Amino acid sequence: MNALRDKITVVTGASRGGGRGIAVELGAMGATVYVTGRSTRDAPATTYGAYLEQLGLANMPGSIDDTADAVTAAGGKGIAVQCDHTDQAQVRALFARVARDHGRIDVLVNNAWGYHETFTVAGLDAPFWDQNIEQWPSMFDRGVRNHLVSCQAAAPMFVRQKAGLIVTTTFWDHDRYIKGNLMYDVAKHAMIRLAFGIAEELKPHGVTSLAVAPGWMRTELILAAFKIDEAHWQLAPPLAKTESPRYLGRAVAALAADTGVLAKTGKVLLVGDLAKEYGFTDIDGRVIPPFEM
């Protein structure tokens, strides 16, 4: 359980959802985790008004402070750092702080993602010509770009130490088209290509870059959409095949603890496959197979 003791990690977009699940599982293995995002306990992010109205929520659930506390409770050291990942100056300041505090970084998880700022239920499964073009900047300028900016800021540390792991969270299903939103499909595949290109450039320096794709995660927002909570999700039949965000977290933690992870650089990996390879389960003891549409 202490395989990542003394390891320095950064998880972006970790106030909730997959980012929170990853941060907590890294903490459970003893890691120091810089938990980043915009939502603090006292000041939730303010750009999700339309989406919150659809869900009937006053604020987005979760905060970087809550996640950092959960990391520490799990056995690691959680450090909350407010950071708007669309602001390059803030991102550079984040990694400069990591360098000052520790002189290195062992794991970077790129998870910051802006799609919920423009998501609408009405737009789901609409033909591409009826999709709101404003979804493009929310997924590319506040999604794909976020990942690139963090990689640029962290890369000099990785190159100097000639070791480390960069994980990009995405969605992927054997190159099948993600029917329902063309822009979402293009953005997620762009993240995969970004991880691959970074892998090509960093492999000579001993640094791994890969993409990890969960299935349908039972995030706080999914639970809110179904008007149910984590304690009762099994009462909602449509959620039967969902997985908790911690399942993704355990996949990332297993990769971070794998001393031979460089052999996987450039690949896109499914959480269900990693569960079988590394022998972990979801929080309810299930081994959930790789998601397929």
MOFENWO-V371913 format. One record per run of one state. SS is the DSSP state (~ for helix, > for strand, _ for the rest). FROM is the first residue (numbers start at 1). TO is the last residue. Records with the same first field share a line. If there is no record, write none. Layout:
# MOFENWO-V371913
SS->FROM-TO + FROM-TO
This chain:
# MOFENWO-V371913
_->1-7 + 12-16 + 29-31 + 38-48 + 56-63 + 75-76 + 83-87 + 103-106 + 111-114 + 118-127 + 131-133 + 162-164 + 171-181 + 206-207 + 214-216 + 218-219 + 226-229 + 236-236 + 240-242 + 244-244 + 258-260 + 265-267 + 279-293
>->8-11 + 32-37 + 77-82 + 107-110 + 165-170 + 208-213 + 217-217 + 243-243 + 268-270
~->17-28 + 49-55 + 64-74 + 88-102 + 115-117 + 128-130 + 134-161 + 182-205 + 220-225 + 230-235 + 237-239 + 245-257 + 261-264 + 271-278
